[in-house]
Amino acid sequence: MAPLDALPGFRRRFRIKPAPGYVSAEVEDDYHHMGVVVRHQDGVAVAIEPNMVRAPWTTCPGAVRRLQETFTGVRLSEFPARGNKLTNCTHLYDLAILAAAHAADEAPLVYDILTSDPEDGQNRTELCRDGKTLLSWALKGFEISAPADLAGVRLDKLKPAQVSSDPKIQEAVRVLRWGTMIAHGRAIPLSEQSNAGRFPSNCYTFQPDNVTKARRVGEIKDFSAGEAQPLDTPGLQGGDPR
């Protein structure tokens, strides 16, 4: 079986960098390049600084203020309970959650997701943490076919507790589950992805007040087609972003 990183497919990388007084989190994949800096004092977020380098819709930048409203003044430990994910940019929201969870870490953290394009209706996906494979699944559409203990479970129904009781593994499951679902967009023609009204209201852009104004924009990159990898270009990780 060919190594997964040798196959064409979706690539997504998260990088979380803690530092005194702030923590940054950034993600890049075929469709997105976004980051969030969470500045904190005494365990409370005193400032939220989102950054959208590359986004798929004209309305996405409006989600910056929404994220600031959601998390400014909130204790880092209470970020996951804050809610309001579906009225935020879900990617910025996830970055804020990851940043808060790792604000006290002593070293940066990198998650890599690789998902092969479908072959005979099946594909493979895996997550690496700091270069080491942590999770590996086989899928048929949105349904997991391996490992055996998860066979038949749909990605959108998978609960992290079904995989492990370890909070670190549960976080990795959430990261891989969402990334793998996004990867399916590679098999959908862009013409079928460019009408915001066809999507459920599960993020900021697809809310009723925004969906009629949303227009598809943004460069789509295929990181499996060349030497460039996600987050190769300088972003939030080049030191204190102040």
C-alpha positions in Angstrom: 0.0 0.0 0.0 1.4 3.4 -1.0 2.3 5.8 1.8 -0.5 8.2 2.4 1.7 11.2 2.0 2.6 10.0 -1.6 -1.0 10.0 -2.7 -3.0 13.0 -4.1 -5.3 14.4 -1.6 -6.1 17.0 1.1 -3.5 18.5 3.4 -4.3 20.5 6.5 -1.9 21.8 9.2 -2.5 23.4 12.6 0.3 25.1 14.4 -0.2 26.3 18.0 2.5 28.4 19.6 2.4 29.4 23.3 4.4 32.4 24.6 4.3 34.6 27.8 1.0 36.5 27.7 -0.3 35.2 24.5 -0.8 32.0 22.4 -1.3 31.8 18.6 -3.0 29.2 16.5 -3.0 29.0 12.7 -4.4 26.6 10.1 -3.9 26.2 6.4 -5.4 23.8 3.9 -6.6 23.7 0.3 -9.3 26.3 1.0 -8.2 28.3 4.2 -5.4 30.1 5.8 -6.4 31.7 9.1 -5.0 32.4 12.5 -6.0 33.6 15.9 -3.9 35.2 18.7 -5.4 35.0 22.2 -3.8 37.5 24.6 -4.4 36.5 28.2 -3.8 37.6 31.8 -4.5 35.6 34.9 -6.2 33.0 32.9 -8.6 35.4 31.1 -8.6 36.3 27.4 -8.0 40.1 27.3 -7.8 40.4 23.5 -8.7 38.2 20.5 -6.9 38.9 17.3 -8.1 36.9 14.3 -6.4 37.0 10.9 -7.8 35.8 7.6 -5.1 35.3 5.0 -7.2 33.2 2.7 -10.9 32.5 3.0 -13.5 31.0 0.6 -16.3 33.6 0.8 -16.6 37.4 0.6 -18.5 37.5 3.9 -15.9 35.5 5.9 -14.0 38.6 7.2 -17.1 39.7 9.0 -16.6 36.8 11.4 -13.6 38.5 12.9 -15.7 40.8 15.1 -18.0 37.9 16.0 -15.1 35.9 17.4 -13.9 38.8 19.4 -17.4 39.2 20.9 -17.6 35.5 21.7 -14.3 35.1 23.6 -13.0 38.5 24.9 -13.2 38.5 28.7 -13.8 34.7 28.9 -11.6 32.5 31.1 -9.4 30.2 28.9 -10.7 27.2 30.7 -14.3 28.2 29.8 -13.7 28.6 26.0 -15.2 25.1 25.1 -18.4 25.9 27.0 -18.8 29.3 25.4 -20.9 27.9 22.5 -22.0 30.0 19.5 -19.8 28.0 17.1 -22.4 28.0 14.3 -22.7 31.8 14.3 -18.9 32.1 14.1 -16.5 31.2 11.4 -16.1 27.6 12.5 -12.4 27.6 11.6 -11.6 30.7 13.7 -13.7 29.3 16.5 -11.7 26.0 16.5 -8.5 27.9 16.4 -9.5 29.9 19.5 -10.4 26.7 21.3 -7.1 25.1 20.5 -5.2 28.2 21.4 -6.9 28.4 24.8 -6.3 24.7 25.5 -2.6 25.0 24.9 -1.8 28.4 26.3 0.2 26.9 29.2 2.2 24.5 27.1 5.9 24.7 27.1 6.4 24.0 23.4 4.7 24.5 20.1 2.3 21.9 18.7 1.7 20.8 15.1 -1.2 18.7 13.8 -1.0 17.4 10.3 -4.0 15.9 8.5 -3.6 13.9 5.3 -6.7 12.6 3.4 -6.3 10.7 0.1 -8.6 11.4 -2.8 -11.2 8.7 -3.2 -10.3 5.6 -5.2 -13.1 3.1 -5.9 -15.2 5.1 -3.5 -12.8 4.7 -0.6 -10.1 6.9 0.9 -7.7 7.0 3.8 -7.1 9.7 6.4 -4.6 10.2 9.2 -3.5 12.7 11.8 0.0 13.3 12.9 1.0 15.1 16.1 4.4 16.7 15.9 5.3 14.3 13.1 4.1 11.1 14.7 1.0 9.3 13.4 -1.7 9.3 16.1 -4.9 8.3 14.3 -5.5 6.5 11.0 -8.8 5.6 9.5 -10.2 4.1 6.2 -13.4 5.6 4.9 -16.1 5.0 2.4 -17.7 8.4 1.9 -18.5 9.8 5.3 -18.5 6.4 6.9 -15.5 4.9 8.7 -14.7 1.4 7.5 -11.5 0.8 9.7 -10.4 0.4 12.4 -12.9 -2.3 13.2 -14.2 -0.8 16.4 -15.3 2.3 14.5 -16.6 0.6 11.4 -20.0 1.9 10.3 -19.8 5.1 12.2 -20.3 8.3 10.2 -17.8 11.1 10.7 -20.5 13.6 11.6 -21.8 11.2 14.3 -18.5 10.2 15.7 -18.0 11.2 19.3 -14.3 11.5 20.6 -15.2 9.4 23.6 -15.9 6.4 21.3 -12.2 6.5 20.4 -10.5 7.2 23.8 -11.0 8.5 27.3 -7.6 10.4 26.9 -8.3 14.1 26.5 -5.3 14.5 24.1 -6.7 11.8 21.9 -10.2 13.2 22.0 -8.8 16.6 20.8 -7.0 14.8 18.0 -10.2 13.0 17.0 -12.1 16.4 16.8 -9.3 17.9 14.7 -9.2 14.9 12.3 -13.0 14.4 12.1 -13.6 18.0 10.9 -10.6 18.1 8.6 -11.6 14.9 6.9 -15.1 16.2 6.3 -13.7 19.3 4.7 -11.5 17.1 2.5 -14.5 15.7 0.7 -14.9 19.1 -1.0 -12.1 18.1 -3.3 -14.4 15.7 -5.1 -17.2 18.3 -5.6 -17.0 20.6 -8.6 -16.4 24.3 -7.7 -19.6 25.2 -9.5 -21.6 23.1 -7.0 -19.8 24.8 -4.0 -20.3 28.4 -5.1 -24.0 29.0 -4.0 -24.0 29.7 -0.3 -27.7 29.2 -0.2 -27.2 25.4 -0.8 -25.5 25.0 2.6 -27.0 24.5 6.0 -26.6 27.5 8.4 -23.7 26.0 10.2 -21.2 28.9 10.1 -21.1 32.7 10.0 -21.3 33.0 6.3 -24.3 30.7 6.0 -26.4 32.5 8.5 -29.6 34.1 7.0 -28.3 37.7 7.3 -25.1 36.8 5.4 -25.9 34.0 3.0 -27.5 36.2 0.3 -24.4 38.4 0.2 -21.8 35.6 0.1 -19.8 35.2 -3.1 -17.2 32.5 -3.6 -13.6 33.9 -3.7 -10.2 32.8 -2.7 -7.4 30.7 -4.1 -7.6 26.9 -3.8 -4.3 25.2 -3.3 -3.4 21.6 -3.9 -0.6 20.9 -1.5 -0.3 17.3 -2.6 0.7 18.4 -6.1 4.0 20.1 -5.3 6.7 20.6 -2.7 4.9 23.4 -0.8 3.2 22.4 2.4 0.6 24.2 4.5 2.0 27.0 6.7 5.3 27.1 4.8 4.8 30.8 4.3 5.4 33.2 7.2 2.3 33.9 9.3 1.4 34.4 12.9 4.3 32.2 14.0 7.1 34.6 13.3 7.4 35.9 16.9 5.2 38.2 19.0 2.6 39.5 16.5 2.1 42.8 18.3 
